[in-house]
């Protein structure tokens, strides 16, 4: 699956990070991201009430 930049490159956004299309692993401002999520690379973005970034396990 194609990936784009890391989530840490986003600034001043209210985001939701969704893992494997099923599990929300973060919901909040980009400035408050935990370090393990900052380095994840997103594969898809959707706009709903927040910007939703989709990430996927690389070992699948």
N, C-alpha and C positions, 0 to 999 in steps of 0.2 A: 504494500500500500504506500502511496506517495505521501511524504510528510513535508511540512513547511517549516517555518521558523519555530524557535522555542517560545513557550508561553511567556517567559520573562521579557521578551522583546515588546510586549504590549504594555502600555502605560495609561494610567488614569481611567481604567475601564471597570465596570461591574460585570463580572463574568461568571459562567458556570462551566466547570470542566467535567466532561462525561467520558468515562472509561468503557471501552468496548460496547458502545451504544446502549448500555443498560444502567450503569452505576454512576451517580453523581459523586465525584470525589472532592470537589471544591465548589463553593458558592460564595462569592464576595469580591472585594476589590483586588486588583492586580498587585497593588503595593503590599498587601498582606499575605501573599502566596507563601506556603511552606516551601522550603528549598527543594524537596524532592519533586514537587510539581512544577516549579519554575523551569527545570531543565527538560521537561517533557516536550516533545514536538507534536504539534497538532496536525490533523489530517483533513479536518473539515470544520467550517464555521457556519453557524446558523444564527439568525437574529430572531429572537422571540421577545419576551419581556427583558431579557438580558442577552449578551453575546454568548452563545454556547460554542465551546471549543471541544471537539471530539478527539480523543487520544486512544491509542490501541496498544495492547501488550505486544511487544516485539517477539516474544517467544511462542506465539501462536501461529 
